[in-house]
Amino acid sequence: MAKPLVQATGRRKSSVARVRLYDGTGKVTLNGKTIEDYFPQPALRLRALEPLRTTDSEARFDVTATIEGGGTTGQSDALRLGIARALVGVDAEMRPVLKREGLLTRDARRVERKKYGLRKARRAPQFTKR
């Protein structure tokens, strides 16, 4: 395969997406599968490809990504951040547009740990009066 234009990393929760952008026609390959096979839900595909739509470059680049860890939502958001960062690496003029849409901001929220004496992180056991 040709040399990638740029490589970038996106993270969300415990998911990591290593994204490579190539000159191309808009083909997206994730872990060797098409995006339709990897993310069967249309909402996740829309969210992941939002940076390409925002910058009108869906048909300009081919995207290849290696994604690992976490669940489908975390993976699609990690891919979204990776693609946005890669687009800025290709053309710095895209930065203000992506920044305005909030696509370059890393979502730092993580799962809160469970505390002893509680059922979950904050959920206390049911109180019984008698």
Helices and strands as residue ranges (DSSP letters): E 6-12, E 15-23, E 28-30, E 33-34, H 35-38, H 42-48, H 50-54, E 61-68, H 72-90, G 92-94, H 95-100
